[in-house]
Amino acid sequence: MLKWGFVFLLLAVASGLFGVAVSDAASFALAQLLFFGNVVLFVVFTLLGAMVPRPLDVPHRDPTRQRDR
């Protein structure tokens, strides 16, 4: 989604250079929407990841040790 934001931003810049005002404004608005959507999703998932409870004591398993049978 962020890649598409950059694509639309480049399209808006190219449209602005060639003087196509309608396409320029629409592409810029879409690029801005995709960019800020990514920022919001990043913040939400960062906060959700920080709230996941982690186990305090995880037993370490030695991969070189053979299992007792």
Secondary structure, DSSP 8 states (H G I E B T S, - for coil): -HHHHHHHHHHHHHHHHHT-HHHHHHHHHHHHHHHHHHHHHHHHHHHHHHTS---S------TTS----
